[in-house]
Amino acid sequence: MADQKTTEEMNEAMEKQVAELKRQIEKINEKLSEQAAQAAETAKGWYDSASSKASNAASALRTQAQTVSEVAQENPVTISTAALAIGFVGFMIGFAVGQSSSGSHRYWR
């Protein structure tokens, strides 16, 4: 009889432990579910914000490109002159840097 009581007591103790573990697992699942929902809301907010900013940037870029295109069409001579001036300045800078870095070495004699 003593053995039967101890077995029953052990079974009851194990059932209580299993029940407690189930409750703890349910709490953990609830917290994980809440955190996942919060993370999803945060990610959606970031996505919406990034999408909106990208749309605004694309719109601004489109507007600026259209403005530049209109100016180029209205003033083709000015654009050509500016491009030639920038090219000439770049050439002169490159020539000066090349002369200063060559030192005493002369390759063109």
QUITA-V641478 format. One record per residue. N is the residue number from 0. RES is the residue in one small letter. PHI is phi as a letter, one per 20 degrees, with the letter a starting at -180 (999 if undefined). OMEGA is omega in whole degrees, 0 to 359 (none if undefined). Layout:
n	res	phi	omega
N	RES	PHI	OMEGA
N	RES	PHI	OMEGA
//
This chain:
n	res	phi	omega
0	m	999	181
1	a	f	179
2	d	f	180
3	q	f	179
4	k	f	181
5	t	f	177
6	t	f	178
7	e	f	179
8	e	f	179
9	m	f	178
10	n	f	180
11	e	f	180
12	a	f	179
13	m	f	178
14	e	f	177
15	k	f	179
16	q	f	179
17	v	f	179
18	a	f	179
19	e	f	178
20	l	f	178
21	k	f	179
22	r	f	180
23	q	f	178
24	i	f	178
25	e	f	178
26	k	f	179
27	i	f	179
28	n	f	179
29	e	f	180
30	k	f	178
31	l	f	179
32	s	f	178
33	e	f	181
34	q	f	178
35	a	f	179
36	a	f	178
37	q	f	179
38	a	f	179
39	a	f	178
40	e	f	179
41	t	f	180
42	a	f	178
43	k	f	178
44	g	f	178
45	w	f	180
46	y	f	180
47	d	f	180
48	s	f	180
49	a	f	180
50	s	f	179
51	s	f	179
52	k	f	179
53	a	f	178
54	s	f	179
55	n	f	180
56	a	f	179
57	a	f	179
58	s	f	179
59	a	f	179
60	l	f	178
61	r	f	180
62	t	f	180
63	q	f	179
64	a	f	179
65	q	f	179
66	t	f	179
67	v	f	180
68	s	f	179
69	e	f	179
70	v	f	180
71	a	f	180
72	q	f	181
73	e	f	185
74	n	c	182
75	p	f	181
76	v	f	180
77	t	f	179
78	i	f	180
79	s	f	179
80	t	f	179
81	a	f	180
82	a	f	178
83	l	f	180
84	a	f	179
85	i	f	178
86	g	f	179
87	f	f	178
88	v	f	177
89	g	f	178
90	f	f	181
91	m	f	178
92	i	f	179
93	g	f	179
94	f	f	180
95	a	f	179
96	v	f	179
97	g	f	179
98	q	f	183
99	s	f	182
100	s	e	182
101	s	f	177
102	g	m	183
103	s	e	180
104	h	f	177
105	r	d	180
106	y	e	182
107	w	d	181
108	r	d	none
//
